[in-house]
Amino acid sequence: MKRESAVVEKTLFRFVKQVASLAQKLTDAALIQLSDPAGNGFAGWKHAVLLYLREHMDAEYEEIIDWAEEMERIRFLLGLRRGKFPAPSTLCKAFKRAPMSVWRELLRRSAELLDQNGHAAIDATYFDRHQASTHYLKRTGRSIRTIQATLLVDTAEGAILDLHCSTKWPSGMRIGPKVALRNAGDLRSLAADKGYDDMSFRESLRAAGVRPLIKHRVFAPYDHAHNARIDDERYHQRSMTETVNSSLKRSHGSAVRARDWFRQFREIALIAGVHNVEQAIEA
């Protein structure tokens, strides 16, 4: 039992060390958004580490603070003594305060921990919002109970490069260009199913130097011909997105815990970043 405990502790420390390295590389402008605006709080990167750790361990704010205080190596890494860790409410406020851009930047940096080949795939998955009580849902007038998360995944090791979240379930033809083109500099090809079938999307990808591997919806014989010319080996790597989606749901659940939609979006970005770090330390 002691040996198993030591292995688990070692793995957890590797996770924390990796996240700390990522967070410390963020610019001061990004980190300050995690800290107390008055300048009296903890460094932003320390908040990021504890929030990533909370998601990794599927713990409450109180639990993760108590656990981290008992880990000597984590206390040393964070430069905090027992009793000097942020209060659970402080950690919660840091998560609420930081904009989506901070979590997306951390996600991008976490993806760099994994090997990438520039061949990516895009697809959508869905997270439930039913964690809140029925009373809360009625009081806030919230009727949408599912969030659409569109993930851009590199097919080499399943690194999540970027994402887009929405409560309105927009079509892939609207979201695909937004996600893919802001990452075009890192892509060589992009595979997607027929939900992303749009000629202007293909043309914009080609203009950015990205080869589109997007199946055509079949309305005429020439659509079959277009599909036949697609590189099957590269296109079928699109299944990597389904593998990643399944892994996210198995490891972190299919429902988000936050109540507000903007925190739910950040939570999904946080989950994606945690997934990348978990895959990196297991490699």
KEKE-3310 file (N, C-alpha, C; in steps of 0.2 Angstrom, whole numbers, plus 5000, padded with zeros to 4 digits):
npx = (5004:5010:5019:5011:5005:5015:5019:5007:5008:5020:5016:5006:5014:5022:5012:5008:5020:5022:5011:5014:5025:5020:5011:5019:5025:5016:5011:5014:5002:4992:4993:4990:4976:4971:4975:4972:4964:4968:4981:4985:4985:4988:5001:4996:4999:5000:4987:4982:4988:4983:4969:4970:4974:4963:4954:4960:4960:4947:4940:4933:4934:4938:4944:4955:4963:4966:4972:4984:4991:4996:5006:5022:5032:5024:5020:5033:5036:5026:5030:5023:5018:5011:4995:4995:4990:4979:4962:4948:4937:4944:4951:4940:4935:4946:4945:4933:4936:4946:4947:4941:4951:4963:4962:4962:4974:4982:4978:4983:4997:4998:4995:5007:5015:5014:5018:5016:5009:5004:4993:4977:4960:4943:4929:4913:4907:4897:4892:4883:4872:4866:4870:4866:4853:4835:4827:4836:4838:4825:4823:4832:4828:4834:4834:4842:4851:4862:4879:4888:4903:4916:4930:4947:4959:4975:4981:4992:4996:4984:4982:4973:4971:4964:4948:4930:4916:4898:4881:4871:4872:4878:4880:4893:4898:4899:4906:4918:4927:4931:4938:4948:4955:4961:4971:4978:4992:4998:4994:4994:4985:4967:4954:4937:4920:4905:4897:4904:4904:4908:4911:4917:4924:4933:4941:4946:4954:4963:4969:4976:4986:4982:4978:4962:4952:4938:4923:4911:4894:4882:4875:4875:4882:4896:4899:4902:4914:4922:4924:4930:4943:4949:4961:4961:4968:4973:4961:4953:4959:4952:4945:4952:4947:4935:4940:4947:4936:4928:4938:4939:4926:4925:4935:4933:4919:4903:4896:4896:4902:4901:4889:4886:4885:4897:4907:4906:4910:4924:4927:4926:4937:4947:4946:4950:4964:4969:4967:4977:4989:4989:4990:5002:5011:5009:5015)
npy = (4994:5006:5008:5009:5021:5030:5030:5035:5048:5053:5054:5063:5074:5076:5080:5092:5099:5100:5108:5120:5124:5128:5138:5148:5153:5161:5178:5192:5201:5192:5183:5192:5193:5183:5185:5194:5209:5220:5218:5211:5198:5180:5175:5174:5162:5152:5151:5145:5133:5126:5126:5118:5107:5104:5100:5089:5080:5079:5086:5096:5114:5116:5103:5102:5112:5108:5095:5099:5106:5097:5091:5090:5093:5100:5111:5117:5119:5128:5138:5140:5140:5129:5133:5145:5145:5149:5154:5143:5151:5161:5155:5151:5163:5167:5159:5163:5176:5176:5178:5169:5169:5167:5154:5148:5151:5144:5131:5130:5130:5119:5109:5109:5101:5088:5077:5084:5083:5092:5088:5089:5087:5091:5092:5091:5090:5086:5093:5091:5102:5099:5099:5109:5113:5109:5119:5130:5131:5135:5147:5155:5155:5147:5137:5130:5116:5109:5110:5114:5109:5112:5104:5106:5095:5088:5075:5066:5063:5066:5078:5092:5106:5118:5126:5129:5135:5134:5138:5138:5129:5130:5128:5117:5123:5136:5137:5130:5137:5148:5142:5134:5143:5152:5145:5141:5143:5133:5121:5108:5100:5098:5088:5084:5080:5079:5088:5100:5104:5115:5126:5139:5138:5128:5134:5145:5138:5133:5145:5148:5139:5127:5110:5105:5092:5087:5080:5079:5083:5072:5076:5076:5066:5071:5074:5062:5059:5070:5066:5054:5058:5062:5059:5044:5039:5049:5056:5047:5047:5056:5050:5052:5063:5058:5048:5056:5064:5054:5050:5062:5062:5050:5052:5064:5066:5069:5081:5098:5107:5120:5134:5146:5151:5157:5153:5139:5137:5141:5131:5119:5122:5121:5108:5102:5107:5100:5087:5087:5088:5077:5067:5069:5067:5054:5048)
npz = (5000:5004:4994:4983:4986:4986:4972:4967:4973:4967:4954:4954:4959:4948:4939:4944:4944:4930:4926:4934:4927:4915:4918:4924:4913:4907:4902:4912:4911:4908:4919:4930:4930:4936:4949:4965:4962:4969:4972:4983:4984:4980:4969:4951:4944:4954:4958:4946:4945:4956:4953:4941:4947:4955:4946:4940:4951:4954:4964:4978:4982:4995:4998:4989:4994:5007:5004:4996:5006:5013:5006:5005:4995:4985:4993:4993:4980:4977:4985:4998:5015:5027:5031:5025:5012:4999:5003:5001:4995:4989:4979:4971:4967:4959:4949:4943:4940:4930:4912:4897:4888:4895:4900:4887:4882:4891:4888:4875:4877:4885:4875:4868:4875:4870:4856:4840:4823:4814:4807:4809:4817:4818:4828:4836:4853:4868:4883:4898:4908:4919:4933:4942:4953:4951:4956:4955:4941:4937:4944:4938:4925:4916:4902:4892:4892:4888:4883:4869:4863:4853:4847:4842:4837:4837:4827:4830:4844:4850:4856:4862:4854:4853:4857:4855:4863:4866:4869:4860:4850:4837:4819:4811:4800:4804:4815:4813:4803:4812:4823:4816:4808:4816:4821:4810:4807:4813:4807:4795:4788:4788:4795:4793:4796:4786:4792:4791:4779:4767:4754:4755:4767:4764:4754:4761:4770:4761:4756:4768:4768:4772:4770:4766:4772:4770:4770:4756:4756:4748:4734:4721:4707:4705:4718:4724:4717:4722:4735:4734:4730:4742:4754:4761:4772:4780:4782:4789:4801:4808:4817:4829:4836:4841:4850:4859:4864:4870:4880:4888:4893:4901:4910:4916:4917:4910:4913:4917:4932:4936:4938:4931:4914:4908:4916:4915:4902:4904:4912:4904:4895:4904:4908:4896:4895:4906:4902:4892:4899:4907:4898:4893:4905:4906:4895)
capx = (5000:5014:5022:5006:5004:5021:5018:5002:5011:5025:5012:5003:5019:5024:5007:5008:5026:5021:5006:5017:5030:5016:5008:5024:5027:5011:5013:5011:4996:4987:4993:4987:4969:4970:4976:4968:4965:4971:4988:4987:4983:4993:5003:4991:5001:4998:4980:4981:4991:4978:4963:4971:4975:4957:4950:4963:4958:4939:4939:4930:4939:4941:4947:4961:4968:4968:4977:4990:4995:4999:5011:5028:5035:5020:5021:5040:5035:5022:5032:5018:5019:5005:4991:4996:4987:4973:4956:4943:4933:4949:4952:4934:4935:4951:4942:4928:4939:4950:4943:4942:4958:4968:4962:4963:4982:4985:4977:4988:5003:4998:4996:5014:5019:5013:5020:5011:5011:5001:4987:4972:4953:4938:4922:4909:4904:4892:4892:4877:4873:4861:4872:4862:4846:4830:4825:4840:4836:4819:4824:4836:4825:4838:4831:4847:4854:4868:4884:4892:4911:4920:4937:4952:4963:4981:4980:4998:4995:4978:4983:4968:4974:4959:4940:4925:4910:4892:4875:4866:4873:4879:4882:4900:4900:4900:4912:4924:4932:4933:4943:4953:4959:4965:4977:4981:4999:5001:4991:4995:4978:4961:4949:4931:4914:4900:4894:4908:4905:4906:4916:4921:4928:4939:4945:4950:4959:4969:4972:4980:4991:4980:4974:4955:4950:4931:4919:4906:4887:4881:4869:4876:4888:4902:4901:4906:4921:4926:4925:4935:4950:4951:4966:4958:4972:4973:4954:4951:4962:4947:4942:4955:4943:4930:4944:4948:4929:4927:4942:4936:4919:4927:4940:4930:4912:4899:4893:4900:4900:4899:4882:4885:4888:4904:4912:4905:4915:4931:4928:4928:4944:4951:4946:4954:4971:4971:4968:4984:4994:4988:4992:5010:5015:5008:5019)
capy = (5000:5012:5009:5012:5028:5034:5030:5040:5055:5055:5055:5070:5079:5077:5084:5099:5102:5102:5114:5126:5127:5131:5144:5153:5156:5166:5184:5196:5203:5186:5181:5197:5192:5177:5187:5199:5216:5225:5217:5208:5191:5176:5175:5171:5155:5148:5149:5141:5126:5123:5125:5112:5101:5102:5097:5083:5076:5079:5088:5102:5119:5115:5097:5102:5116:5103:5090:5102:5109:5091:5088:5094:5095:5105:5117:5120:5121:5134:5143:5142:5136:5127:5139:5151:5143:5154:5151:5141:5156:5165:5151:5151:5170:5168:5155:5167:5182:5175:5177:5163:5170:5164:5147:5145:5151:5138:5125:5130:5129:5112:5105:5109:5095:5082:5078:5086:5082:5097:5085:5090:5085:5095:5089:5094:5085:5090:5093:5093:5107:5098:5099:5114:5110:5111:5126:5135:5132:5138:5154:5159:5155:5144:5132:5126:5111:5106:5115:5112:5111:5110:5103:5105:5089:5085:5067:5063:5060:5068:5085:5097:5113:5124:5124:5134:5133:5138:5136:5139:5123:5133:5123:5116:5128:5143:5137:5127:5142:5152:5138:5132:5148:5155:5140:5139:5143:5126:5115:5106:5098:5098:5083:5085:5076:5082:5094:5106:5105:5122:5128:5145:5135:5124:5139:5149:5134:5132:5151:5149:5134:5121:5106:5103:5085:5088:5076:5083:5080:5070:5079:5074:5061:5074:5074:5056:5060:5074:5062:5048:5060:5063:5055:5041:5037:5055:5058:5042:5049:5061:5047:5054:5067:5054:5045:5062:5066:5049:5050:5067:5060:5045:5054:5070:5066:5072:5087:5103:5108:5127:5136:5151:5149:5159:5148:5132:5138:5140:5124:5115:5124:5119:5101:5101:5108:5095:5081:5087:5087:5070:5063:5071:5064:5046:5046)
capz = (5000:5004:4988:4978:4988:4984:4965:4966:4975:4962:4948:4956:4959:4941:4936:4947:4942:4923:4926:4936:4922:4910:4921:4925:4906:4904:4902:4918:4909:4909:4926:4935:4930:4941:4956:4968:4958:4974:4972:4989:4983:4978:4962:4947:4942:4959:4957:4940:4947:4961:4949:4937:4951:4958:4941:4939:4956:4954:4971:4979:4983:5002:4998:4986:4998:5012:5002:4994:5011:5016:5002:5006:4988:4982:4996:4991:4973:4977:4990:5003:5021:5030:5034:5020:5006:4998:5005:4995:4992:4985:4973:4967:4964:4954:4943:4941:4938:4924:4906:4893:4885:4900:4899:4881:4882:4895:4884:4869:4880:4887:4869:4866:4879:4866:4849:4835:4816:4810:4804:4814:4815:4821:4829:4842:4858:4872:4890:4902:4913:4924:4939:4946:4955:4947:4958:4953:4934:4936:4946:4933:4919:4911:4898:4889:4897:4885:4880:4863:4863:4847:4849:4837:4840:4833:4827:4832:4851:4853:4859:4861:4852:4854:4857:4855:4867:4864:4872:4855:4846:4830:4814:4810:4795:4807:4820:4810:4801:4817:4827:4812:4805:4821:4822:4803:4806:4816:4803:4788:4785:4793:4793:4797:4793:4782:4795:4790:4771:4765:4749:4757:4772:4761:4751:4766:4773:4756:4756:4774:4767:4776:4766:4768:4771:4773:4765:4753:4756:4742:4731:4714:4706:4706:4725:4725:4715:4726:4741:4732:4730:4748:4757:4766:4778:4784:4784:4794:4808:4811:4823:4835:4840:4845:4855:4864:4867:4875:4886:4892:4897:4905:4915:4920:4917:4905:4915:4920:4939:4937:4937:4926:4907:4906:4920:4912:4896:4906:4915:4898:4893:4910:4907:4890:4897:4911:4898:4888:4904:4909:4892:4893:4910:4905:4889)
cpx = (5004:5017:5017:5005:5009:5021:5013:5004:5016:5021:5009:5008:5021:5018:5007:5015:5026:5017:5010:5022:5026:5013:5013:5026:5022:5014:5010:5004:4990:4987:4989:4979:4967:4971:4971:4969:4969:4978:4990:4986:4989:4995:4998:4993:5000:4991:4979:4983:4985:4971:4964:4971:4968:4953:4953:4961:4951:4938:4936:4936:4943:4946:4954:4966:4970:4974:4984:4994:4998:5005:5017:5031:5031:5020:5028:5039:5031:5025:5028:5019:5012:5001:4991:4994:4981:4967:4952:4940:4938:4950:4946:4934:4940:4949:4937:4930:4942:4946:4945:4949:4963:4968:4963:4971:4985:4984:4982:4995:5004:4998:5003:5018:5018:5016:5014:5014:5008:4995:4982:4965:4949:4932:4919:4907:4900:4892:4885:4878:4868:4863:4868:4856:4841:4827:4829:4839:4830:4819:4827:4834:4830:4835:4836:4851:4860:4872:4887:4899:4914:4927:4942:4958:4969:4980:4987:4997:4988:4978:4977:4971:4970:4952:4936:4918:4904:4886:4869:4867:4873:4881:4890:4902:4902:4906:4918:4929:4935:4939:4949:4958:4963:4971:4980:4988:5002:4998:4994:4989:4973:4956:4943:4925:4910:4897:4898:4909:4903:4912:4920:4926:4934:4943:4949:4955:4965:4973:4977:4986:4989:4976:4967:4954:4943:4927:4913:4899:4885:4874:4869:4882:4895:4904:4904:4913:4925:4928:4930:4942:4953:4956:4963:4961:4972:4965:4951:4954:4958:4944:4946:4951:4938:4934:4945:4941:4927:4931:4940:4931:4921:4931:4937:4923:4909:4896:4897:4897:4898:4892:4882:4888:4895:4909:4911:4910:4922:4932:4930:4935:4949:4952:4951:4962:4973:4972:4975:4989:4994:4991:5000:5013:5014:5013:5026)
cpy = (5006:5013:5012:5019:5032:5035:5036:5047:5057:5057:5062:5075:5081:5081:5091:5103:5105:5108:5120:5129:5130:5138:5149:5156:5161:5173:5187:5198:5198:5184:5185:5196:5187:5180:5192:5206:5221:5224:5213:5201:5187:5177:5171:5163:5150:5146:5144:5134:5123:5122:5119:5106:5099:5098:5090:5078:5075:5081:5095:5107:5117:5108:5098:5107:5111:5098:5093:5104:5103:5088:5093:5097:5100:5111:5121:5123:5128:5140:5145:5137:5134:5133:5145:5150:5148:5150:5148:5146:5160:5161:5151:5158:5170:5164:5159:5173:5181:5174:5171:5163:5167:5157:5144:5146:5145:5132:5125:5128:5121:5107:5104:5103:5089:5083:5080:5085:5087:5095:5085:5088:5089:5091:5092:5088:5089:5088:5095:5098:5106:5097:5103:5111:5113:5118:5131:5137:5136:5146:5158:5159:5152:5137:5127:5122:5108:5111:5111:5114:5108:5110:5102:5100:5088:5078:5063:5059:5063:5074:5089:5104:5119:5121:5130:5131:5137:5134:5136:5133:5126:5127:5123:5121:5135:5143:5134:5132:5146:5148:5136:5137:5152:5151:5138:5139:5136:5120:5114:5103:5098:5093:5084:5081:5081:5088:5101:5107:5112:5124:5134:5143:5132:5130:5144:5145:5134:5139:5152:5143:5128:5116:5103:5095:5084:5084:5080:5079:5078:5072:5077:5069:5064:5074:5068:5056:5064:5070:5056:5051:5062:5058:5051:5040:5043:5057:5053:5043:5054:5057:5048:5058:5063:5050:5050:5063:5060:5049:5056:5065:5055:5048:5060:5071:5070:5078:5091:5105:5116:5129:5141:5149:5151:5155:5141:5132:5137:5134:5119:5116:5121:5111:5099:5101:5102:5088:5081:5085:5080:5065:5063:5067:5056:5044:5043)
cpz = (5000:4998:4983:4980:4986:4976:4963:4967:4970:4956:4949:4956:4952:4937:4938:4944:4934:4922:4928:4931:4917:4912:4922:4919:4903:4905:4909:4917:4910:4916:4931:4935:4934:4948:4958:4964:4963:4975:4979:4989:4982:4971:4957:4945:4947:4959:4951:4942:4951:4957:4944:4941:4954:4952:4940:4945:4957:4961:4972:4981:4990:5002:4995:4990:5004:5010:5000:5000:5015:5012:5002:5000:4985:4986:4994:4984:4973:4981:4995:5009:5023:5033:5030:5013:5005:5001:5000:4991:4987:4979:4969:4964:4959:4948:4939:4937:4931:4918:4902:4890:4889:4899:4893:4880:4886:4891:4878:4872:4882:4881:4867:4870:4875:4859:4845:4828:4812:4807:4809:4812:4820:4822:4835:4847:4863:4879:4893:4907:4918:4931:4944:4948:4951:4949:4955:4945:4933:4938:4941:4926:4913:4908:4894:4893:4894:4882:4874:4863:4857:4848:4842:4840:4835:4833:4829:4839:4854:4857:4857:4860:4854:4854:4856:4859:4866:4867:4866:4850:4838:4825:4814:4805:4798:4811:4817:4808:4807:4821:4822:4810:4810:4823:4816:4803:4809:4812:4796:4784:4791:4791:4797:4793:4789:4785:4794:4783:4769:4760:4752:4763:4769:4757:4756:4769:4768:4756:4762:4773:4771:4771:4769:4767:4774:4768:4763:4755:4749:4739:4723:4713:4707:4713:4727:4723:4719:4733:4740:4732:4737:4751:4762:4772:4783:4786:4790:4801:4811:4817:4829:4839:4844:4851:4861:4868:4872:4881:4890:4896:4902:4911:4919:4920:4911:4907:4918:4927:4940:4935:4931:4919:4906:4910:4918:4906:4898:4909:4910:4896:4898:4909:4901:4891:4902:4907:4895:4893:4906:4904:4892:4899:4910:4900:4892)
residu = (MET:LYS:ARG:GLU:SER:ALA:VAL:VAL:GLU:LYS:THR:LEU:PHE:ARG:PHE:VAL:LYS:GLN:VAL:ALA:SER:LEU:ALA:GLN:LYS:LEU:THR:ASP:ALA:ALA:LEU:ILE:GLN:LEU:SER:ASP:PRO:ALA:GLY:ASN:GLY:PHE:ALA:GLY:TRP:LYS:HIS:ALA:VAL:LEU:LEU:TYR:LEU:ARG:GLU:HIS:MET:ASP:ALA:GLU:TYR:GLU:GLU:ILE:ILE:ASP:TRP:ALA:GLU:GLU:MET:GLU:ARG:ILE:ARG:PHE:LEU:LEU:GLY:LEU:ARG:ARG:GLY:LYS:PHE:PRO:ALA:PRO:SER:THR:LEU:CYS:LYS:ALA:PHE:LYS:ARG:ALA:PRO:MET:SER:VAL:TRP:ARG:GLU:LEU:LEU:ARG:ARG:SER:ALA:GLU:LEU:LEU:ASP:GLN:ASN:GLY:HIS:ALA:ALA:ILE:ASP:ALA:THR:TYR:PHE:ASP:ARG:HIS:GLN:ALA:SER:THR:HIS:TYR:LEU:LYS:ARG:THR:GLY:ARG:SER:ILE:ARG:THR:ILE:GLN:ALA:THR:LEU:LEU:VAL:ASP:THR:ALA:GLU:GLY:ALA:ILE:LEU:ASP:LEU:HIS:CYS:SER:THR:LYS:TRP:PRO:SER:GLY:MET:ARG:ILE:GLY:PRO:LYS:VAL:ALA:LEU:ARG:ASN:ALA:GLY:ASP:LEU:ARG:SER:LEU:ALA:ALA:ASP:LYS:GLY:TYR:ASP:ASP:MET:SER:PHE:ARG:GLU:SER:LEU:ARG:ALA:ALA:GLY:VAL:ARG:PRO:LEU:ILE:LYS:HIS:ARG:VAL:PHE:ALA:PRO:TYR:ASP:HIS:ALA:HIS:ASN:ALA:ARG:ILE:ASP:ASP:GLU:ARG:TYR:HIS:GLN:ARG:SER:MET:THR:GLU:THR:VAL:ASN:SER:SER:LEU:LYS:ARG:SER:HIS:GLY:SER:ALA:VAL:ARG:ALA:ARG:ASP:TRP:PHE:ARG:GLN:PHE:ARG:GLU:ILE:ALA:LEU:ILE:ALA:GLY:VAL:HIS:ASN:VAL:GLU:GLN:ALA:ILE:GLU:ALA)
# end
